[in-house]
């Protein structure tokens, strides 16, 4: 996801994800953002990933330019959560091996 606009209010998401009407598998979910904190929801407890992401709503637009391996690989390497770099930690380190699938 790229956040654009004067206040980051416009969400550009991978067009393949937003145009797929079938829900994703119920698994850990991450919104990968470039040079901003990403959003990660692990499985377990009250959070079981988000099979409904990305949500179709106002200010959410599809962007085919985000549907490329290099975007996912670079973002997984540089992912931050709460201001901390976590790209070398699991599950993000292993996730890079599956980008091409």
CNS distance restraints for C-alpha pairs under 8 A (distance, minus, plus):
assign (resid   1 and name CA) (resid  11 and name CA) 6.39 0.50 0.50
assign (resid   1 and name CA) (resid  12 and name CA) 5.42 0.50 0.50
assign (resid   1 and name CA) (resid  13 and name CA) 4.56 0.50 0.50
assign (resid   1 and name CA) (resid  14 and name CA) 6.81 0.50 0.50
assign (resid   1 and name CA) (resid  31 and name CA) 6.29 0.50 0.50
assign (resid   1 and name CA) (resid  32 and name CA) 5.88 0.50 0.50
assign (resid   1 and name CA) (resid  33 and name CA) 5.30 0.50 0.50
assign (resid   1 and name CA) (resid  34 and name CA) 7.77 0.50 0.50
assign (resid   1 and name CA) (resid  66 and name CA) 7.65 0.50 0.50
assign (resid   2 and name CA) (resid  11 and name CA) 5.86 0.50 0.50
assign (resid   2 and name CA) (resid  12 and name CA) 5.03 0.50 0.50
assign (resid   2 and name CA) (resid  13 and name CA) 6.61 0.50 0.50
assign (resid   2 and name CA) (resid  33 and name CA) 5.97 0.50 0.50
assign (resid   2 and name CA) (resid  34 and name CA) 6.85 0.50 0.50
assign (resid   3 and name CA) (resid   8 and name CA) 4.72 0.50 0.50
assign (resid   3 and name CA) (resid   9 and name CA) 6.49 0.50 0.50
assign (resid   3 and name CA) (resid  10 and name CA) 5.55 0.50 0.50
assign (resid   3 and name CA) (resid  11 and name CA) 4.88 0.50 0.50
assign (resid   3 and name CA) (resid  12 and name CA) 6.33 0.50 0.50
assign (resid   3 and name CA) (resid  33 and name CA) 7.84 0.50 0.50
assign (resid   4 and name CA) (resid   8 and name CA) 4.58 0.50 0.50
assign (resid   4 and name CA) (resid   9 and name CA) 6.40 0.50 0.50
assign (resid   4 and name CA) (resid  10 and name CA) 5.11 0.50 0.50
assign (resid   4 and name CA) (resid  11 and name CA) 6.56 0.50 0.50
assign (resid   4 and name CA) (resid  12 and name CA) 7.50 0.50 0.50
assign (resid   5 and name CA) (resid   9 and name CA) 5.84 0.50 0.50
assign (resid   5 and name CA) (resid  10 and name CA) 5.72 0.50 0.50
assign (resid   9 and name CA) (resid  59 and name CA) 6.92 0.50 0.50
assign (resid  10 and name CA) (resid  59 and name CA) 4.91 0.50 0.50
assign (resid  10 and name CA) (resid  60 and name CA) 6.20 0.50 0.50
assign (resid  10 and name CA) (resid  61 and name CA) 7.66 0.50 0.50
assign (resid  11 and name CA) (resid  59 and name CA) 5.97 0.50 0.50
assign (resid  11 and name CA) (resid  60 and name CA) 4.68 0.50 0.50
assign (resid  11 and name CA) (resid  61 and name CA) 6.17 0.50 0.50
assign (resid  12 and name CA) (resid  60 and name CA) 5.93 0.50 0.50
assign (resid  12 and name CA) (resid  61 and name CA) 4.92 0.50 0.50
assign (resid  12 and name CA) (resid  62 and name CA) 5.66 0.50 0.50
assign (resid  12 and name CA) (resid  63 and name CA) 5.77 0.50 0.50
assign (resid  13 and name CA) (resid  17 and name CA) 7.50 0.50 0.50
assign (resid  13 and name CA) (resid  18 and name CA) 6.92 0.50 0.50
assign (resid  13 and name CA) (resid  54 and name CA) 7.36 0.50 0.50
assign (resid  13 and name CA) (resid  60 and name CA) 7.10 0.50 0.50
assign (resid  13 and name CA) (resid  61 and name CA) 6.22 0.50 0.50
assign (resid  13 and name CA) (resid  62 and name CA) 5.11 0.50 0.50
assign (resid  13 and name CA) (resid  63 and name CA) 5.67 0.50 0.50
assign (resid  13 and name CA) (resid  66 and name CA) 6.91 0.50 0.50
assign (resid  14 and name CA) (resid  18 and name CA) 6.52 0.50 0.50
assign (resid  14 and name CA) (resid  62 and name CA) 5.87 0.50 0.50
assign (resid  14 and name CA) (resid  63 and name CA) 5.39 0.50 0.50
assign (resid  14 and name CA) (resid  64 and name CA) 5.96 0.50 0.50
assign (resid  14 and name CA) (resid  65 and name CA) 7.43 0.50 0.50
assign (resid  14 and name CA) (resid  66 and name CA) 4.96 0.50 0.50
assign (resid  14 and name CA) (resid  67 and name CA) 5.27 0.50 0.50
assign (resid  15 and name CA) (resid  19 and name CA) 5.92 0.50 0.50
assign (resid  15 and name CA) (resid  61 and name CA) 7.87 0.50 0.50
assign (resid  15 and name CA) (resid  62 and name CA) 4.24 0.50 0.50
assign (resid  15 and name CA) (resid  63 and name CA) 4.91 0.50 0.50
assign (resid  15 and name CA) (resid  64 and name CA) 4.94 0.50 0.50
assign (resid  15 and name CA) (resid  66 and name CA) 7.35 0.50 0.50
assign (resid  15 and name CA) (resid  67 and name CA) 6.74 0.50 0.50
assign (resid  16 and name CA) (resid  20 and name CA) 6.13 0.50 0.50
assign (resid  16 and name CA) (resid  62 and name CA) 7.92 0.50 0.50
assign (resid  16 and name CA) (resid  64 and name CA) 7.16 0.50 0.50
assign (resid  16 and name CA) (resid  67 and name CA) 6.72 0.50 0.50
assign (resid  17 and name CA) (resid  54 and name CA) 6.84 0.50 0.50
assign (resid  18 and name CA) (resid  53 and name CA) 7.84 0.50 0.50
assign (resid  18 and name CA) (resid  54 and name CA) 5.76 0.50 0.50
assign (resid  18 and name CA) (resid  55 and name CA) 7.21 0.50 0.50
assign (resid  18 and name CA) (resid  56 and name CA) 6.98 0.50 0.50
assign (resid  18 and name CA) (resid  62 and name CA) 6.44 0.50 0.50
assign (resid  19 and name CA) (resid  62 and name CA) 7.74 0.50 0.50
assign (resid  23 and name CA) (resid  51 and name CA) 5.05 0.50 0.50
assign (resid  23 and name CA) (resid  52 and name CA) 5.62 0.50 0.50
assign (resid  23 and name CA) (resid  53 and name CA) 7.89 0.50 0.50
assign (resid  24 and name CA) (resid  50 and name CA) 7.69 0.50 0.50
assign (resid  24 and name CA) (resid  51 and name CA) 4.50 0.50 0.50
assign (resid  24 and name CA) (resid  52 and name CA) 6.86 0.50 0.50
assign (resid  24 and name CA) (resid  53 and name CA) 7.77 0.50 0.50
assign (resid  25 and name CA) (resid  51 and name CA) 5.79 0.50 0.50
assign (resid  26 and name CA) (resid  48 and name CA) 6.24 0.50 0.50
assign (resid  26 and name CA) (resid  49 and name CA) 5.70 0.50 0.50
assign (resid  26 and name CA) (resid  50 and name CA) 6.54 0.50 0.50
assign (resid  26 and name CA) (resid  51 and name CA) 5.35 0.50 0.50
assign (resid  27 and name CA) (resid  42 and name CA) 7.45 0.50 0.50
assign (resid  27 and name CA) (resid  43 and name CA) 6.04 0.50 0.50
assign (resid  27 and name CA) (resid  48 and name CA) 6.23 0.50 0.50
assign (resid  27 and name CA) (resid  49 and name CA) 4.94 0.50 0.50
assign (resid  27 and name CA) (resid  50 and name CA) 7.31 0.50 0.50
assign (resid  27 and name CA) (resid  51 and name CA) 7.54 0.50 0.50
assign (resid  28 and name CA) (resid  40 and name CA) 7.48 0.50 0.50
assign (resid  28 and name CA) (resid  41 and name CA) 5.74 0.50 0.50
assign (resid  28 and name CA) (resid  42 and name CA) 4.53 0.50 0.50
assign (resid  28 and name CA) (resid  43 and name CA) 5.23 0.50 0.50
assign (resid  28 and name CA) (resid  48 and name CA) 6.73 0.50 0.50
assign (resid  28 and name CA) (resid  49 and name CA) 4.51 0.50 0.50
assign (resid  28 and name CA) (resid  50 and name CA) 7.47 0.50 0.50
assign (resid  29 and name CA) (resid  40 and name CA) 5.79 0.50 0.50
assign (resid  29 and name CA) (resid  41 and name CA) 5.27 0.50 0.50
assign (resid  29 and name CA) (resid  42 and name CA) 6.56 0.50 0.50
assign (resid  29 and name CA) (resid  49 and name CA) 4.84 0.50 0.50
assign (resid  29 and name CA) (resid  50 and name CA) 5.92 0.50 0.50
assign (resid  30 and name CA) (resid  38 and name CA) 6.95 0.50 0.50
assign (resid  30 and name CA) (resid  39 and name CA) 5.45 0.50 0.50
assign (resid  30 and name CA) (resid  40 and name CA) 4.34 0.50 0.50
assign (resid  30 and name CA) (resid  41 and name CA) 6.36 0.50 0.50
assign (resid  31 and name CA) (resid  38 and name CA) 5.53 0.50 0.50
assign (resid  31 and name CA) (resid  39 and name CA) 5.03 0.50 0.50
assign (resid  31 and name CA) (resid  40 and name CA) 6.53 0.50 0.50
assign (resid  32 and name CA) (resid  38 and name CA) 5.09 0.50 0.50
assign (resid  32 and name CA) (resid  39 and name CA) 6.96 0.50 0.50
assign (resid  32 and name CA) (resid  72 and name CA) 7.53 0.50 0.50
assign (resid  32 and name CA) (resid  75 and name CA) 6.08 0.50 0.50
assign (resid  32 and name CA) (resid  76 and name CA) 7.18 0.50 0.50
assign (resid  32 and name CA) (resid  79 and name CA) 7.04 0.50 0.50
assign (resid  33 and name CA) (resid  37 and name CA) 6.41 0.50 0.50
assign (resid  33 and name CA) (resid  38 and name CA) 5.10 0.50 0.50
assign (resid  33 and name CA) (resid  75 and name CA) 6.69 0.50 0.50
assign (resid  33 and name CA) (resid  79 and name CA) 7.46 0.50 0.50
assign (resid  34 and name CA) (resid  38 and name CA) 7.97 0.50 0.50
assign (resid  34 and name CA) (resid  75 and name CA) 5.97 0.50 0.50
assign (resid  34 and name CA) (resid  78 and name CA) 7.78 0.50 0.50
assign (resid  34 and name CA) (resid  79 and name CA) 7.67 0.50 0.50
assign (resid  35 and name CA) (resid  78 and name CA) 7.81 0.50 0.50
assign (resid  36 and name CA) (resid  80 and name CA) 7.08 0.50 0.50
assign (resid  37 and name CA) (resid  79 and name CA) 7.10 0.50 0.50
assign (resid  37 and name CA) (resid  80 and name CA) 5.00 0.50 0.50
assign (resid  37 and name CA) (resid  81 and name CA) 5.14 0.50 0.50
assign (resid  37 and name CA) (resid  82 and name CA) 6.31 0.50 0.50
assign (resid  37 and name CA) (resid  83 and name CA) 6.31 0.50 0.50
assign (resid  38 and name CA) (resid  79 and name CA) 6.53 0.50 0.50
assign (resid  38 and name CA) (resid  80 and name CA) 6.03 0.50 0.50
assign (resid  38 and name CA) (resid  81 and name CA) 5.73 0.50 0.50
assign (resid  39 and name CA) (resid  81 and name CA) 6.94 0.50 0.50
assign (resid  40 and name CA) (resid  81 and name CA) 7.63 0.50 0.50
assign (resid  41 and name CA) (resid  47 and name CA) 6.40 0.50 0.50
assign (resid  41 and name CA) (resid  48 and name CA) 7.26 0.50 0.50
assign (resid  41 and name CA) (resid  49 and name CA) 5.32 0.50 0.50
assign (resid  41 and name CA) (resid  50 and name CA) 7.50 0.50 0.50
assign (resid  42 and name CA) (resid  47 and name CA) 6.50 0.50 0.50
assign (resid  42 and name CA) (resid  48 and name CA) 6.53 0.50 0.50
assign (resid  42 and name CA) (resid  49 and name CA) 5.88 0.50 0.50
assign (resid  43 and name CA) (resid  47 and name CA) 5.62 0.50 0.50
assign (resid  43 and name CA) (resid  48 and name CA) 4.23 0.50 0.50
assign (resid  43 and name CA) (resid  49 and name CA) 5.53 0.50 0.50
assign (resid  44 and name CA) (resid  48 and name CA) 5.59 0.50 0.50
assign (resid  55 and name CA) (resid  60 and name CA) 7.80 0.50 0.50
assign (resid  56 and name CA) (resid  60 and name CA) 6.37 0.50 0.50
assign (resid  63 and name CA) (resid  67 and name CA) 7.58 0.50 0.50
assign (resid  66 and name CA) (resid  71 and name CA) 6.19 0.50 0.50
assign (resid  67 and name CA) (resid  71 and name CA) 7.39 0.50 0.50
assign (resid  68 and name CA) (resid  72 and name CA) 6.86 0.50 0.50
assign (resid  69 and name CA) (resid  73 and name CA) 6.00 0.50 0.50
assign (resid  69 and name CA) (resid  99 and name CA) 6.09 0.50 0.50
assign (resid  69 and name CA) (resid 100 and name CA) 6.32 0.50 0.50
assign (resid  70 and name CA) (resid  74 and name CA) 5.91 0.50 0.50
assign (resid  71 and name CA) (resid  75 and name CA) 6.03 0.50 0.50
assign (resid  72 and name CA) (resid  76 and name CA) 6.00 0.50 0.50
assign (resid  72 and name CA) (resid  96 and name CA) 7.89 0.50 0.50
assign (resid  72 and name CA) (resid  99 and name CA) 6.64 0.50 0.50
assign (resid  73 and name CA) (resid  77 and name CA) 6.21 0.50 0.50
assign (resid  73 and name CA) (resid  96 and name CA) 5.88 0.50 0.50
assign (resid  73 and name CA) (resid  99 and name CA) 6.66 0.50 0.50
assign (resid  74 and name CA) (resid  78 and name CA) 6.19 0.50 0.50
assign (resid  75 and name CA) (resid  79 and name CA) 5.57 0.50 0.50
assign (resid  76 and name CA) (resid  87 and name CA) 5.77 0.50 0.50
assign (resid  76 and name CA) (resid  92 and name CA) 6.04 0.50 0.50
assign (resid  76 and name CA) (resid  93 and name CA) 7.45 0.50 0.50
assign (resid  76 and name CA) (resid  95 and name CA) 7.62 0.50 0.50
assign (resid  76 and name CA) (resid  96 and name CA) 6.54 0.50 0.50
assign (resid  77 and name CA) (resid  87 and name CA) 4.69 0.50 0.50
assign (resid  77 and name CA) (resid  88 and name CA) 7.10 0.50 0.50
assign (resid  77 and name CA) (resid  92 and name CA) 7.67 0.50 0.50
assign (resid  77 and name CA) (resid  93 and name CA) 7.43 0.50 0.50
assign (resid  77 and name CA) (resid  96 and name CA) 7.76 0.50 0.50
assign (resid  78 and name CA) (resid  85 and name CA) 6.78 0.50 0.50
assign (resid  78 and name CA) (resid  86 and name CA) 7.61 0.50 0.50
assign (resid  78 and name CA) (resid  87 and name CA) 5.58 0.50 0.50
assign (resid  79 and name CA) (resid  85 and name CA) 5.97 0.50 0.50
assign (resid  79 and name CA) (resid  86 and name CA) 5.90 0.50 0.50
assign (resid  79 and name CA) (resid  87 and name CA) 5.17 0.50 0.50
assign (resid  80 and name CA) (resid  84 and name CA) 5.09 0.50 0.50
assign (resid  80 and name CA) (resid  85 and name CA) 4.39 0.50 0.50
assign (resid  80 and name CA) (resid  86 and name CA) 5.60 0.50 0.50
assign (resid  80 and name CA) (resid  87 and name CA) 7.16 0.50 0.50
assign (resid  81 and name CA) (resid  85 and name CA) 6.71 0.50 0.50
assign (resid  81 and name CA) (resid  86 and name CA) 6.83 0.50 0.50
assign (resid  86 and name CA) (resid  92 and name CA) 7.40 0.50 0.50
assign (resid  87 and name CA) (resid  92 and name CA) 5.57 0.50 0.50
assign (resid  87 and name CA) (resid  93 and name CA) 5.88 0.50 0.50
assign (resid  88 and name CA) (resid  92 and name CA) 6.81 0.50 0.50
assign (resid  88 and name CA) (resid  93 and name CA) 5.15 0.50 0.50
assign (resid  89 and name CA) (resid  93 and name CA) 5.52 0.50 0.50
assign (resid  90 and name CA) (resid  94 and name CA) 6.41 0.50 0.50
assign (resid  91 and name CA) (resid  95 and name CA) 6.11 0.50 0.50
assign (resid  92 and name CA) (resid  96 and name CA) 6.65 0.50 0.50
assign (resid  93 and name CA) (resid  97 and name CA) 7.92 0.50 0.50
assign (resid  94 and name CA) (resid  98 and name CA) 7.54 0.50 0.50
assign (resid  95 and name CA) (resid  99 and name CA) 6.77 0.50 0.50
